[in-house]
Structures are given as C-alpha cells and as structure tokens.
C-alpha cells in the first residue's frame, strides 16, 4: 500500500481501549492495528478511516432510512448504540455494535443493513471486500492511503483549454512526463500523480475538464511553488 505522506499520527492503543470500555464494543483487531500504525486518513480516495465515535449515528435513530425486519442485524433503537469507525465519500457508515460480531454496514443508497466480517489480516482487505460488495466490482487500482495531519495544504487551479492543450488529459501527459509520479492513478474521470517528495499529489479532474488540485505538505513549499509556476505557465490560473 502506497502512503502519500510520512507525516502520520498513529493512535495509541490505550486511547482505543478507553473507547471499548466506555461503549462496551469490541473494535476489530485489524482496524486497531491499522489506526495504531497509520492513524486516521482516507483509503483509496473512497473511505475515511476514523477514530471510533459513539455520537455520529445517534441522530439517525429518528429517521426511517433502513429496514429493520427479522433479517436486520440491529433494530432502529440500536442505531444509537452503534460506534462509527468510518464513512465513505458516498455517505455510507461503518460501525460496530456491542451485540453484533463484525462490522455493521449502513449504506446511504440502500435500506438494507448488513454485517461485514473483518478478518485477521490487513484491514485494507476488509475495506476492499466492502467496496466490491457495495459497487459490484473490485477496485483494480493500486491501493493508497492519505494520512490526515495538520500540516497538509491544498490549492486549486482552473485550466483553460487552448490550441496547445485542447483538453485536460493533454496537460496530464505533460505533468506525467515532468514529475515522474511515484504512484499514478488514472482513468477517464481523474488523474492523480502522487509525488512522495511533495507529501501529496497533483490531481486533474478529467470529469469536468477544468479543475486541478495540488495537495502538499507545508514544509514542501518550494516544490509546490515550482508546480504552481509550471501550471500558471500552462494555461492554468489560481481558483479562488
């Protein structure tokens, strides 16, 4: 798994043990190991691996978002007893409950709550299985993780098509040649050039054809300035 930045904030085991004691839940071992090694962050640009939070799902008890029949692993009142351990960019929740063995999956675009088993291996294997179940296909791209910290910065640029670069992927070719990314994630919708010395990535939004984002560590200002200058010289402008 590629780590976009070495500036991670591992979570002490004692902090997670306190949550287990206070909420009477059993956190998945693989999840505990992952947080204690990498800290909070975003996996594959899809799922936020977060600290366990018993308050996130409590407001959802009042809404009839999911079915609670004899096949549901939890009742509607038991939603408030769930401890959230992650969210996706689509609004799905991963949670644990004292009476459920496994990870409770509360989807945003379905009314069926299910349980996902977390194996003894790497936590990312569990997340990949959940992704496959939710989207009906496996994620074949290289796995990567973007740790959260207080020193990460991001700046947006707007690309203007022109005779030299009639579409954003044309500028993407030049970016790939110039910066030789340590990891490249590219499809018809996006192009992410992860540059380890930047502590982040250069992301081109092929879907809308205009937006470019640069994510970087604060102490890599010089490299960011060089990238910024390069983009400004190639038909981009700062997006306020």
N, C-alpha and C positions, 0 to 999 in steps of 0.2 A: 504494500500500500504506500502510495506516494504521500508524503507530508509536506504541505505547502510552506510551512514555516517551522523553524526550530523553537520559536518562542511559544511554548506550550505552558499551560497552567494545570499540572496534574492535581487531581482531587485526593486529599488524604483519606485513607481508608477509615480513619476514625470519624470523619465527617459523614460518611455514608452509613456507618454503623449507628450513628445517632439517629438518622432518619429511620432506619429499620426498627429501632427500639421504640421510637415515638409513634410510628404509624402501624406497627405490627405487621409490616410487609416483609417479604423476602425478595430482595433485589437479585436479579440474575447474576450469577458469578461472572459470566463473560462481560456483562455490562460494567460490573465493578472493576474488573481488570482493565477494561478499555479506558474508563474515566481516570483510573489511578495512573495510567501510563500517558495518555494523550490530553486529558482534560476535555472541556466542552468544545464543541465545534460542529461543523457541517460535513456530512459524509456524502460524497459524490454529488454535491450541489442539490441534494434532494431531501436529506433528513438531518434535522438538528439533534445531536446527542446532547442532552441537557441534564442538569442536576435533578434528582427526584424532587417533585413538587406536589404536595398533597392538596394545594389550593386551586390548581389550574382548572380541574374538571368540575369543581363544586357548582359553579353557575349553570352547568349543563343539565343538572337534575330537573330543572324547571321546564326543559324543552323536550318535546317528543321527537328527537332526532333518530332514535334507533328502536328497533323492535325488541321487546322483552318477553318472548314466549318461553316455552319449556326447553327450547334449544339454546337460548341465550345464556352465556356463562355468568352474567350478572343481571340483577334486577335494576330497574330505574333508580330506586333509592340508593343502591350500592355504588352508583356512579360517584357520589360524593366521597366514598371511601377509597376510590382509586388514587394512586400516586402516579402522576405523569412522569415519564422518563424520556420522552422525545416527541417531536412534532415534525410533520413533513411540510414542504412548501405548499402542498395542496390543502392543508388544514386537517390532516389526519392526526390521531393521537396514539402513542404507545404508552401503556400504563401497566401497573401491577396492582393486584388486589389481594388482601390477606387470605381470601378463601379460594383463590384461583392459582393453579400451578401453571406457570407460563406467562407470556406477555399478552395482555389484552389489547386487541387492535380495534380502535374506534374510528371507522372511516368517515371521511367528510362526504363522500358521494355515494354512500350505500347505507341502508338501515340495518345491516346485519353486523353484529358484534361477534368477533371470533377470537380464538386464542392461538397464539403462535408460540411454538416451543423454542426455547433458547438452548442450544446445545452446549457442550463443554468446551468447544473450540473457540475460535476467534469470533468476537461479537459481529464483525462485518459479515460473516457467513449468515448469521441470523437476519441481518438487515437486507442482504441480497435476496434471501428467500422471501422476505416480506414484500420487497419490491416486485419480485416475479409474480407473487400471488395477487398483488394489487393491480398490476398492469398487464398481466397475462404474458409477459415475456421477460427474459433475463436481460440484465444490463451487461452488455458485452464490452463496454468501455473499461479502461484501466481504473482501478479503484484509487480514490484520493480523498484526503481529509484536510480540511481547512480549520485549524485550531482558532479559537477565539482568544483575543487578548486586547489590552487597552492601547496598544501601540499601532494597531492596524489602521491604515488610511485608505480612502478611495476617492478617485476623481473621475468625472465623466466628460467625454468628448463627443462632439457631433460631427459625423462625416458627411461631406457633400460630394455626391457623385460628379465625375468630370470625365473629360476625354481620356485622361491618363489612367484613371481607375473608375470605370463606369459602374462598378458595383463593389460593395464592401468586401466580398471574398477576394477581389483583386488586390486590395490593400492588405488583406490577410496573408496572401502569398509573400508579399514583401516583408511583412512582420516576421513570418516564419524563417525567411532567409536571413534576416538581420539578427534576430535574437536567439535562434537555436534553442527552443524551449526544452527544459528537462522533461516535461510531460506535455503532450499535445492531446486535447480532446476536441474533436471537430466533427460536425455533422451539418446537415442542411440548415439548422437553426442557430448554431453557435460555433464559435471557435475560441477555445481557452488555451492560452500559451502560459504554462506555469514556468516561472523563472526563479530558481531557488535563491539566487543572489539578490533578487528583488524581495523575497519573502512573500510573494503573492503571485498575481497573474495579470495578463493582459487579455481582456475578454471582448470579443467582437460579436455584436448581436446581429447575426445574419438574418434573423427573422424579420426585424424591422428595417434592416439595411442602413441604419444611421448611427446607432449607439455604440460607443466604445468605452469600456471602463478599465481603469488601471487600479489594482489593489496592491498595496505595498506596505512595508514596514517603515515606521517613521525614521529609523536610522539609515534607510537606504534612499535618502532624499536625492543624492547625486544621481543615482541610476534613474530614479523617477524623472528628474529634470531632463535627462538625456532622452528618455522615451517621450516625454511631453514635447520637447523640442522637435523630435522626429515626427510626431503626429501633426503638430502645428504646421510643419513644412510640407505635409502631405494631405492637404485639403481637409483638415480637421480643425475644430475650434472648441474651446472650453465650453461645456454645457453648464450654465449656471442654474 
